[in-house]
């Protein structure tokens, strides 16, 4: 899990560095692996992910049950984070795919 930088640091010629806050809430990125239990589920995911009314190739937010907090959070798949589709069972009867999900943590 990675968090965005909330402050910007500027080193000075003399004295301590200047530090200022640049974001109000951190963006948290969670890396994981998606498990598709059938080729049909993989097909449905791809259809949803690339559709303009679904995941919109990582541009759209969706409801995600956050396993860290136990709440439903608005999240999106990090654009270009999808890894290759890897078969677990022959002929993609079951497959996996690495992905990163990001959400804004409201403090």
Rosetta constraint file for C-alpha pairs under 8 A:
AtomPair CA 1 CA 28 HARMONIC 6.90 0.50
AtomPair CA 1 CA 29 HARMONIC 5.55 0.50
AtomPair CA 1 CA 30 HARMONIC 4.66 0.50
AtomPair CA 1 CA 31 HARMONIC 6.48 0.50
AtomPair CA 2 CA 28 HARMONIC 5.68 0.50
AtomPair CA 2 CA 29 HARMONIC 5.09 0.50
AtomPair CA 2 CA 30 HARMONIC 6.71 0.50
AtomPair CA 3 CA 26 HARMONIC 6.15 0.50
AtomPair CA 3 CA 27 HARMONIC 5.66 0.50
AtomPair CA 3 CA 28 HARMONIC 4.45 0.50
AtomPair CA 3 CA 29 HARMONIC 6.24 0.50
AtomPair CA 4 CA 26 HARMONIC 5.40 0.50
AtomPair CA 4 CA 27 HARMONIC 5.16 0.50
AtomPair CA 4 CA 28 HARMONIC 6.43 0.50
AtomPair CA 5 CA 23 HARMONIC 7.70 0.50
AtomPair CA 5 CA 26 HARMONIC 7.10 0.50
AtomPair CA 6 CA 21 HARMONIC 5.77 0.50
AtomPair CA 6 CA 22 HARMONIC 5.64 0.50
AtomPair CA 6 CA 23 HARMONIC 4.98 0.50
AtomPair CA 6 CA 24 HARMONIC 7.07 0.50
AtomPair CA 6 CA 25 HARMONIC 7.41 0.50
AtomPair CA 6 CA 26 HARMONIC 6.39 0.50
AtomPair CA 7 CA 19 HARMONIC 6.53 0.50
AtomPair CA 7 CA 20 HARMONIC 5.43 0.50
AtomPair CA 7 CA 21 HARMONIC 4.18 0.50
AtomPair CA 7 CA 22 HARMONIC 5.26 0.50
AtomPair CA 7 CA 23 HARMONIC 7.01 0.50
AtomPair CA 8 CA 19 HARMONIC 5.67 0.50
AtomPair CA 8 CA 20 HARMONIC 5.47 0.50
AtomPair CA 8 CA 21 HARMONIC 6.26 0.50
AtomPair CA 8 CA 22 HARMONIC 6.34 0.50
AtomPair CA 9 CA 17 HARMONIC 6.51 0.50
AtomPair CA 9 CA 18 HARMONIC 5.82 0.50
AtomPair CA 9 CA 19 HARMONIC 4.57 0.50
AtomPair CA 9 CA 20 HARMONIC 6.77 0.50
AtomPair CA 10 CA 17 HARMONIC 5.49 0.50
AtomPair CA 10 CA 18 HARMONIC 5.16 0.50
AtomPair CA 10 CA 19 HARMONIC 6.38 0.50
AtomPair CA 11 CA 16 HARMONIC 7.21 0.50
AtomPair CA 11 CA 17 HARMONIC 4.34 0.50
AtomPair CA 11 CA 18 HARMONIC 6.41 0.50
AtomPair CA 12 CA 16 HARMONIC 6.62 0.50
AtomPair CA 12 CA 17 HARMONIC 5.33 0.50
AtomPair CA 12 CA 18 HARMONIC 7.06 0.50
AtomPair CA 25 CA 104 HARMONIC 6.48 0.50
AtomPair CA 25 CA 105 HARMONIC 5.97 0.50
AtomPair CA 25 CA 106 HARMONIC 5.87 0.50
AtomPair CA 25 CA 107 HARMONIC 6.42 0.50
AtomPair CA 26 CA 104 HARMONIC 5.85 0.50
AtomPair CA 26 CA 105 HARMONIC 5.65 0.50
AtomPair CA 26 CA 106 HARMONIC 7.69 0.50
AtomPair CA 27 CA 102 HARMONIC 6.63 0.50
AtomPair CA 27 CA 103 HARMONIC 5.62 0.50
AtomPair CA 27 CA 104 HARMONIC 4.37 0.50
AtomPair CA 27 CA 105 HARMONIC 6.11 0.50
AtomPair CA 28 CA 102 HARMONIC 5.49 0.50
AtomPair CA 28 CA 103 HARMONIC 5.47 0.50
AtomPair CA 28 CA 104 HARMONIC 6.11 0.50
AtomPair CA 28 CA 105 HARMONIC 6.65 0.50
AtomPair CA 29 CA 100 HARMONIC 6.50 0.50
AtomPair CA 29 CA 101 HARMONIC 5.64 0.50
AtomPair CA 29 CA 102 HARMONIC 4.29 0.50
AtomPair CA 29 CA 103 HARMONIC 6.68 0.50
AtomPair CA 30 CA 100 HARMONIC 5.50 0.50
AtomPair CA 30 CA 101 HARMONIC 5.23 0.50
AtomPair CA 30 CA 102 HARMONIC 6.21 0.50
AtomPair CA 31 CA 98 HARMONIC 7.54 0.50
AtomPair CA 31 CA 99 HARMONIC 5.98 0.50
AtomPair CA 31 CA 100 HARMONIC 4.26 0.50
AtomPair CA 31 CA 101 HARMONIC 6.41 0.50
AtomPair CA 32 CA 98 HARMONIC 5.83 0.50
AtomPair CA 32 CA 99 HARMONIC 5.65 0.50
AtomPair CA 32 CA 100 HARMONIC 6.16 0.50
AtomPair CA 33 CA 96 HARMONIC 6.44 0.50
AtomPair CA 33 CA 97 HARMONIC 5.54 0.50
AtomPair CA 33 CA 98 HARMONIC 4.29 0.50
AtomPair CA 33 CA 99 HARMONIC 5.91 0.50
AtomPair CA 34 CA 96 HARMONIC 5.43 0.50
AtomPair CA 34 CA 97 HARMONIC 5.16 0.50
AtomPair CA 34 CA 98 HARMONIC 6.07 0.50
AtomPair CA 34 CA 99 HARMONIC 6.87 0.50
AtomPair CA 35 CA 94 HARMONIC 7.53 0.50
AtomPair CA 35 CA 95 HARMONIC 6.05 0.50
AtomPair CA 35 CA 96 HARMONIC 4.61 0.50
AtomPair CA 35 CA 97 HARMONIC 6.80 0.50
AtomPair CA 36 CA 41 HARMONIC 5.90 0.50
AtomPair CA 36 CA 42 HARMONIC 5.55 0.50
AtomPair CA 36 CA 94 HARMONIC 5.63 0.50
AtomPair CA 36 CA 95 HARMONIC 5.19 0.50
AtomPair CA 36 CA 96 HARMONIC 5.96 0.50
AtomPair CA 37 CA 41 HARMONIC 6.66 0.50
AtomPair CA 37 CA 42 HARMONIC 7.87 0.50
AtomPair CA 37 CA 93 HARMONIC 6.99 0.50
AtomPair CA 37 CA 94 HARMONIC 4.69 0.50
AtomPair CA 37 CA 95 HARMONIC 6.73 0.50
AtomPair CA 38 CA 42 HARMONIC 6.51 0.50
AtomPair CA 38 CA 92 HARMONIC 7.12 0.50
AtomPair CA 38 CA 93 HARMONIC 4.90 0.50
AtomPair CA 38 CA 94 HARMONIC 4.85 0.50
AtomPair CA 38 CA 95 HARMONIC 7.29 0.50
AtomPair CA 39 CA 43 HARMONIC 6.17 0.50
AtomPair CA 39 CA 92 HARMONIC 5.76 0.50
AtomPair CA 39 CA 93 HARMONIC 5.35 0.50
AtomPair CA 39 CA 94 HARMONIC 6.47 0.50
AtomPair CA 39 CA 95 HARMONIC 7.66 0.50
AtomPair CA 40 CA 44 HARMONIC 6.18 0.50
AtomPair CA 41 CA 45 HARMONIC 6.14 0.50
AtomPair CA 42 CA 46 HARMONIC 6.23 0.50
AtomPair CA 42 CA 95 HARMONIC 7.75 0.50
AtomPair CA 43 CA 47 HARMONIC 6.17 0.50
AtomPair CA 44 CA 48 HARMONIC 6.12 0.50
AtomPair CA 45 CA 49 HARMONIC 5.91 0.50
AtomPair CA 46 CA 50 HARMONIC 6.14 0.50
AtomPair CA 47 CA 51 HARMONIC 6.06 0.50
AtomPair CA 48 CA 53 HARMONIC 7.73 0.50
AtomPair CA 48 CA 54 HARMONIC 4.88 0.50
AtomPair CA 48 CA 55 HARMONIC 5.96 0.50
AtomPair CA 48 CA 56 HARMONIC 7.80 0.50
AtomPair CA 49 CA 54 HARMONIC 5.79 0.50
AtomPair CA 49 CA 55 HARMONIC 4.23 0.50
AtomPair CA 49 CA 56 HARMONIC 5.77 0.50
AtomPair CA 49 CA 57 HARMONIC 5.42 0.50
AtomPair CA 49 CA 58 HARMONIC 7.28 0.50
AtomPair CA 50 CA 54 HARMONIC 7.03 0.50
AtomPair CA 50 CA 55 HARMONIC 6.23 0.50
AtomPair CA 50 CA 56 HARMONIC 5.16 0.50
AtomPair CA 50 CA 57 HARMONIC 4.85 0.50
AtomPair CA 51 CA 55 HARMONIC 6.46 0.50
AtomPair CA 51 CA 56 HARMONIC 5.27 0.50
AtomPair CA 51 CA 57 HARMONIC 7.33 0.50
AtomPair CA 52 CA 56 HARMONIC 4.55 0.50
AtomPair CA 52 CA 57 HARMONIC 7.91 0.50
AtomPair CA 54 CA 60 HARMONIC 7.09 0.50
AtomPair CA 55 CA 59 HARMONIC 6.59 0.50
AtomPair CA 55 CA 60 HARMONIC 5.14 0.50
AtomPair CA 55 CA 61 HARMONIC 7.01 0.50
AtomPair CA 55 CA 62 HARMONIC 7.31 0.50
AtomPair CA 55 CA 76 HARMONIC 7.41 0.50
AtomPair CA 55 CA 77 HARMONIC 7.65 0.50
AtomPair CA 56 CA 60 HARMONIC 5.47 0.50
AtomPair CA 57 CA 77 HARMONIC 7.89 0.50
AtomPair CA 57 CA 79 HARMONIC 6.57 0.50
AtomPair CA 58 CA 76 HARMONIC 5.94 0.50
AtomPair CA 58 CA 77 HARMONIC 4.86 0.50
AtomPair CA 58 CA 78 HARMONIC 5.65 0.50
AtomPair CA 58 CA 79 HARMONIC 4.70 0.50
AtomPair CA 58 CA 80 HARMONIC 7.84 0.50
AtomPair CA 59 CA 76 HARMONIC 7.06 0.50
AtomPair CA 59 CA 77 HARMONIC 7.79 0.50
AtomPair CA 59 CA 79 HARMONIC 7.16 0.50
AtomPair CA 60 CA 76 HARMONIC 6.15 0.50
AtomPair CA 61 CA 74 HARMONIC 5.88 0.50
AtomPair CA 61 CA 75 HARMONIC 5.19 0.50
AtomPair CA 61 CA 76 HARMONIC 4.75 0.50
AtomPair CA 62 CA 74 HARMONIC 5.41 0.50
AtomPair CA 62 CA 75 HARMONIC 5.48 0.50
AtomPair CA 62 CA 76 HARMONIC 6.13 0.50
AtomPair CA 63 CA 72 HARMONIC 6.10 0.50
AtomPair CA 63 CA 73 HARMONIC 5.63 0.50
AtomPair CA 63 CA 74 HARMONIC 4.88 0.50
AtomPair CA 63 CA 75 HARMONIC 6.34 0.50
AtomPair CA 64 CA 72 HARMONIC 5.35 0.50
AtomPair CA 64 CA 73 HARMONIC 5.18 0.50
AtomPair CA 64 CA 74 HARMONIC 6.08 0.50
AtomPair CA 64 CA 75 HARMONIC 6.03 0.50
AtomPair CA 65 CA 70 HARMONIC 6.65 0.50
AtomPair CA 65 CA 71 HARMONIC 5.77 0.50
AtomPair CA 65 CA 72 HARMONIC 4.29 0.50
AtomPair CA 65 CA 73 HARMONIC 6.19 0.50
AtomPair CA 66 CA 70 HARMONIC 5.48 0.50
AtomPair CA 66 CA 71 HARMONIC 5.56 0.50
AtomPair CA 66 CA 72 HARMONIC 5.79 0.50
AtomPair CA 66 CA 73 HARMONIC 6.14 0.50
AtomPair CA 67 CA 71 HARMONIC 7.54 0.50
AtomPair CA 73 CA 103 HARMONIC 7.27 0.50
AtomPair CA 74 CA 103 HARMONIC 6.33 0.50
AtomPair CA 74 CA 104 HARMONIC 7.81 0.50
AtomPair CA 75 CA 101 HARMONIC 6.58 0.50
AtomPair CA 75 CA 102 HARMONIC 5.56 0.50
AtomPair CA 75 CA 103 HARMONIC 4.53 0.50
AtomPair CA 75 CA 104 HARMONIC 7.58 0.50
AtomPair CA 76 CA 101 HARMONIC 5.63 0.50
AtomPair CA 76 CA 102 HARMONIC 5.61 0.50
AtomPair CA 76 CA 103 HARMONIC 6.70 0.50
AtomPair CA 77 CA 81 HARMONIC 7.38 0.50
AtomPair CA 77 CA 99 HARMONIC 7.09 0.50
AtomPair CA 77 CA 100 HARMONIC 5.87 0.50
AtomPair CA 77 CA 101 HARMONIC 4.44 0.50
AtomPair CA 77 CA 102 HARMONIC 6.31 0.50
AtomPair CA 78 CA 82 HARMONIC 7.94 0.50
AtomPair CA 78 CA 99 HARMONIC 7.52 0.50
AtomPair CA 78 CA 100 HARMONIC 5.51 0.50
AtomPair CA 78 CA 101 HARMONIC 5.57 0.50
AtomPair CA 78 CA 102 HARMONIC 6.26 0.50
AtomPair CA 81 CA 98 HARMONIC 7.51 0.50
AtomPair CA 81 CA 99 HARMONIC 5.28 0.50
AtomPair CA 81 CA 100 HARMONIC 5.72 0.50
AtomPair CA 82 CA 97 HARMONIC 6.71 0.50
AtomPair CA 82 CA 98 HARMONIC 5.65 0.50
AtomPair CA 82 CA 99 HARMONIC 4.59 0.50
AtomPair CA 82 CA 100 HARMONIC 7.22 0.50
AtomPair CA 83 CA 97 HARMONIC 5.50 0.50
AtomPair CA 83 CA 98 HARMONIC 4.77 0.50
AtomPair CA 83 CA 99 HARMONIC 6.27 0.50
AtomPair CA 84 CA 97 HARMONIC 5.89 0.50
AtomPair CA 84 CA 98 HARMONIC 7.23 0.50
AtomPair CA 85 CA 95 HARMONIC 6.59 0.50
AtomPair CA 85 CA 96 HARMONIC 5.86 0.50
AtomPair CA 85 CA 97 HARMONIC 4.96 0.50
AtomPair CA 86 CA 92 HARMONIC 7.74 0.50
AtomPair CA 86 CA 95 HARMONIC 5.38 0.50
AtomPair CA 86 CA 96 HARMONIC 5.23 0.50
AtomPair CA 86 CA 97 HARMONIC 6.25 0.50
AtomPair CA 87 CA 91 HARMONIC 6.96 0.50
AtomPair CA 87 CA 92 HARMONIC 4.78 0.50
AtomPair CA 87 CA 93 HARMONIC 7.37 0.50
AtomPair CA 87 CA 94 HARMONIC 6.07 0.50
AtomPair CA 87 CA 95 HARMONIC 4.23 0.50
AtomPair CA 87 CA 96 HARMONIC 6.50 0.50
AtomPair CA 88 CA 92 HARMONIC 6.79 0.50
AtomPair CA 88 CA 93 HARMONIC 7.47 0.50
AtomPair CA 88 CA 94 HARMONIC 5.30 0.50
AtomPair CA 88 CA 95 HARMONIC 4.90 0.50
AtomPair CA 88 CA 96 HARMONIC 6.96 0.50
AtomPair CA 89 CA 93 HARMONIC 5.27 0.50
AtomPair CA 89 CA 94 HARMONIC 5.07 0.50
AtomPair CA 89 CA 95 HARMONIC 6.85 0.50
AtomPair CA 90 CA 94 HARMONIC 7.61 0.50
